[in-house]
């Protein structure tokens, strides 16, 4: 049962990850780095944020250790990035792949090796809840990207078919 449930959860997570990438597919650098909302986030910055979420939840929280960052901390506005699209998208894909490796090697009911701070840390008691959290996080931001894409070029209904 654990394998079937894990595969189902990971299938839903992968569907959301694919949606994120499909929504931004075809956008030029100018659009990827342009904010269309008052808070100032950019589509590329949001994808970098999702990369860090994958890294945080699967590496730091579940596995208990982080792979080194490929760049030093920078002082950017929240949910923006100075990095080019190929670097950010490569980082996102690498973090998702690493998350998948950790998930494959960890039982669903395994307790995390680290604790996320605050109330959310109390709710995350096993790998199952980490995956569910990442489905929610990725889906929420896919919705944000959907709206940004419509504001950028009018395209709607984008995502994997």
Secondary structure, DSSP 8 states (H G I E B T S, - for coil): -HHHHHHHHHHHHHHHHHHHHHHHTT--HHHHT---STT---HHHHHHHHHHHHIIIIIIIIIS-----SS------TT--SS-HHHHHHHHHHHHHHHHHHHHTS-TT---SS--SSHHHHH--SHHHHHHHHHHHHHHHHHHHHHHHHHHH---S-S--
